[in-house]
């Protein structure tokens, strides 16, 4: 699956242009974003897509030198399961 990266948003579309997976992380405070929403279409559930979104989000934030406040329940769970990535979590 190919993701499109825009400022504070990573997403995938189907062939009809509908969003089928996304993570949003709007600015929270200077240098900190709030990972506030993760969505994966029902047709893709169980394929690890949400985890791939988190990996992409982590890579973007790490490269930018930004930190993340975890608001989305999935993000909280994912970062608990990946403590090696907690270097960006505030």
Backbone as CSV, one residue per row, in Angstrom:
resi,resn,N_x,N_y,N_z,CA_x,CA_y,CA_z,C_x,C_y,C_z
1,UNK,0.846,-1.179,0.000,0.000,0.000,0.000,0.886,1.235,0.000
2,UNK,0.517,2.178,-0.823,1.270,3.423,-0.941,0.560,4.522,-0.164
3,UNK,1.324,5.202,0.680,0.777,6.290,1.476,1.169,7.630,0.878
4,UNK,0.270,8.584,0.998,0.543,9.966,0.625,0.816,10.727,1.909
5,UNK,1.883,11.520,1.885,2.245,12.292,3.072,2.040,13.766,2.796
6,UNK,1.238,14.377,3.632,1.016,15.815,3.600,1.309,16.333,5.000
7,UNK,1.476,17.646,5.155,1.741,18.148,6.500,0.676,17.673,7.492
8,UNK,1.115,16.974,8.518,0.260,16.512,9.619,-0.814,15.504,9.207
9,UNK,-0.595,14.820,8.081,-1.585,13.849,7.609,-0.902,12.843,6.692
10,UNK,-1.120,11.560,6.959,-0.642,10.484,6.094,-1.867,9.645,5.760
11,UNK,-2.032,9.334,4.481,-3.252,8.633,4.090,-3.027,7.773,2.845
12,UNK,-4.013,6.902,2.595,-4.054,6.084,1.384,-5.457,6.196,0.809
13,UNK,-5.516,6.188,-0.509,-6.798,6.259,-1.205,-6.995,4.993,-2.044
14,UNK,-8.246,4.664,-2.285,-8.525,3.580,-3.220,-8.553,4.154,-4.638
15,UNK,-8.830,3.332,-5.608,-8.812,3.766,-7.008,-9.880,4.804,-7.321
16,UNK,-10.897,4.905,-6.472,-11.956,5.897,-6.680,-11.659,7.207,-5.942
17,UNK,-10.512,7.284,-5.287,-10.132,8.504,-4.590,-10.672,8.641,-3.182
18,UNK,-11.250,7.565,-2.651,-11.765,7.586,-1.283,-10.643,7.255,-0.299
19,UNK,-10.630,7.938,0.839,-9.649,7.654,1.890,-9.970,6.286,2.483
20,UNK,-8.971,5.404,2.481,-9.176,4.064,3.049,-8.307,3.813,4.278
21,UNK,-7.363,4.712,4.531,-6.532,4.615,5.731,-5.908,5.984,5.968
22,UNK,-5.828,6.368,7.248,-5.210,7.660,7.534,-4.794,7.765,8.995
23,UNK,-3.828,8.638,9.213,-3.469,9.085,10.550,-3.325,10.595,10.468
24,UNK,-3.915,11.285,11.440,-3.816,12.739,11.479,-3.052,13.142,12.734
25,UNK,-2.238,14.180,12.586,-1.420,14.647,13.708,-1.226,16.159,13.612
26,UNK,-2.282,16.915,13.962,-2.203,18.367,13.899,-1.218,18.935,14.928
27,UNK,-0.767,20.149,14.669,0.123,20.825,15.610,-0.589,20.989,16.946
28,UNK,0.159,20.768,18.012,-0.377,20.858,19.372,0.249,22.053,20.094
29,UNK,1.549,22.048,20.175,2.341,23.163,20.678,3.563,23.249,19.770
30,UNK,4.362,24.295,19.871,5.542,24.365,18.996,6.424,23.112,19.122
31,UNK,6.651,22.459,18.003,7.481,21.261,17.962,6.802,19.982,18.396
32,UNK,5.518,20.071,18.732,4.758,18.899,19.202,3.461,18.805,18.420
33,UNK,3.157,17.593,17.957,1.877,17.321,17.307,1.043,16.434,18.220
34,UNK,-0.234,16.354,17.931,-1.139,15.460,18.655,-1.593,14.381,17.680
35,UNK,-1.156,13.154,17.887,-1.666,12.054,17.052,-3.076,11.786,17.578
36,UNK,-4.052,12.270,16.821,-5.419,12.286,17.339,-6.409,11.383,16.612
37,UNK,-5.980,10.781,15.511,-6.950,9.983,14.752,-6.223,8.988,13.858
38,UNK,-6.666,7.743,13.940,-6.202,6.701,13.025,-7.440,6.003,12.489
39,UNK,-7.465,5.808,11.175,-8.612,5.154,10.544,-8.106,4.153,9.520
40,UNK,-8.712,2.966,9.519,-8.484,1.967,8.483,-9.844,1.415,8.080
41,UNK,-10.105,1.438,6.784,-11.364,0.934,6.261,-11.555,-0.528,6.672
42,UNK,-12.808,-0.896,6.915,-13.126,-2.268,7.327,-12.549,-3.314,6.369
43,UNK,-12.492,-2.998,5.096,-12.001,-3.963,4.105,-10.509,-4.265,4.275
44,UNK,-9.800,-3.430,5.025,-8.355,-3.597,5.217,-7.975,-4.057,6.624
45,UNK,-8.944,-4.175,7.488,-8.662,-4.526,8.879,-7.945,-5.875,8.960
46,UNK,-7.062,-5.970,9.944,-6.336,-7.212,10.171,-5.127,-7.404,9.278
47,UNK,-4.766,-6.399,8.497,-3.630,-6.514,7.585,-2.419,-5.707,8.058
48,UNK,-2.503,-5.140,9.249,-1.387,-4.371,9.778,-1.251,-2.971,9.215
49,UNK,-2.297,-2.474,8.584,-2.236,-1.159,7.947,-2.098,-0.049,8.993
50,UNK,-2.817,-0.144,10.088,-2.721,0.891,11.125,-1.295,0.960,11.675
51,UNK,-0.666,-0.184,11.858,0.719,-0.209,12.314,1.662,0.430,11.309
52,UNK,1.396,0.210,10.034,2.221,0.834,8.992,2.040,2.351,8.998
53,UNK,0.824,2.802,9.246,0.591,4.238,9.374,1.397,4.809,10.535
54,UNK,1.417,4.100,11.667,2.185,4.563,12.823,3.679,4.603,12.515
55,UNK,4.173,3.603,11.792,5.588,3.586,11.397,5.919,4.796,10.529
56,UNK,5.049,5.079,9.571,5.263,6.224,8.682,5.221,7.527,9.470
57,UNK,4.266,7.640,10.358,4.136,8.836,11.179,5.378,9.016,12.044
58,UNK,5.821,7.947,12.666,7.034,8.012,13.481,8.217,8.504,12.652
59,UNK,8.386,7.942,11.471,9.514,8.313,10.616,9.461,9.793,10.237
60,UNK,8.276,10.290,9.916,8.122,11.699,9.554,8.473,12.594,10.739
61,UNK,7.921,12.280,11.894,8.156,13.111,13.068,9.617,13.069,13.500
62,UNK,10.214,11.895,13.463,11.620,11.745,13.829,12.502,12.570,12.889
63,UNK,12.245,12.479,11.589,13.033,13.216,10.595,12.882,14.726,10.769
64,UNK,11.690,15.152,11.181,11.424,16.583,11.371,11.884,17.100,12.730
65,UNK,12.251,16.187,13.625,12.642,16.589,14.972,11.465,17.008,15.839
66,UNK,10.280,16.504,15.488,9.086,16.846,16.270,8.762,15.734,17.258
67,UNK,7.967,16.068,18.251,7.502,15.122,19.264,6.002,14.920,19.082
68,UNK,5.460,13.912,19.785,4.041,13.596,19.649,3.372,13.419,20.998
69,UNK,2.213,14.030,21.129,1.307,13.761,22.238,0.311,12.748,21.707
70,UNK,0.124,11.668,22.445,-0.744,10.588,21.987,-2.159,10.775,22.525
71,UNK,-3.092,11.007,21.616,-4.497,11.174,21.982,-5.325,10.005,21.451
72,UNK,-5.050,9.576,20.239,-5.763,8.461,19.614,-5.501,7.175,20.407
73,UNK,-6.545,6.438,20.781,-6.350,5.203,21.538,-5.444,4.193,20.820
74,UNK,-5.562,4.107,19.501,-4.691,3.169,18.787,-3.237,3.599,18.896
75,UNK,-2.964,4.888,18.780,-1.588,5.380,18.896,-1.024,5.063,20.280
76,UNK,-1.824,5.259,21.307,-1.388,4.941,22.676,-1.000,3.474,22.758
77,UNK,-1.852,2.609,22.238,-1.601,1.160,22.260,-0.348,0.812,21.461
78,UNK,-0.221,1.388,20.275,0.900,1.059,19.402,2.226,1.469,20.037
79,UNK,2.275,2.655,20.613,3.523,3.112,21.233,3.842,2.316,22.490
80,UNK,2.837,1.821,23.193,3.087,0.927,24.337,3.757,-0.362,23.863
81,UNK,3.320,-0.832,22.705,3.867,-2.082,22.156,5.209,-1.886,21.456
82,UNK,5.616,-0.644,21.229,6.875,-0.334,20.542,7.671,0.692,21.357
83,UNK,8.138,0.294,22.543,8.822,1.252,23.422,10.086,1.839,22.801
84,UNK,10.662,1.173,21.829,11.852,1.702,21.173,11.550,2.963,20.357
85,UNK,10.275,3.230,20.122,9.860,4.414,19.359,9.420,5.559,20.282
86,UNK,9.464,5.350,21.578,8.961,6.346,22.520,9.850,7.584,22.646
87,UNK,10.931,7.629,21.898,11.796,8.797,21.951,11.135,10.056,21.425
88,UNK,10.024,9.916,20.717,9.330,11.101,20.208,8.089,11.435,21.030
89,UNK,7.762,10.609,22.010,6.531,10.795,22.780,6.763,11.741,23.950
90,UNK,5.831,12.697,24.117,5.896,13.602,25.276,4.888,13.183,26.322
